[in-house]
Amino acid sequence: MTTITYLDQRRPGASSKPRNSSPHQAMSLFERAIAAWHRRKTERMLEGLPQEIRKDIGWPTTIGK
């Protein structure tokens, strides 16, 4: 299983202050869930590619040397 680590990519101009209102918290939670779903979907697609293509694009293979 491959693990991908993403850096915090805040939108330009976004405030770094924590939001205290529940609609914002709910939206933030929803946005994070959607982003995680997209990451998992992309990982599954990349893991499904043939080993030669993964090697060409620099994606780590699960098969040892």
Residue pairs with C-beta under 8 A, 6 or more apart in sequence:
1 62
2 43
2 46
2 47
2 59
2 60
2 62
4 39
4 43
6 39
10 16
19 25
19 28
46 54
46 59
47 62
49 59
51 61
51 63
54 60
54 61
55 61
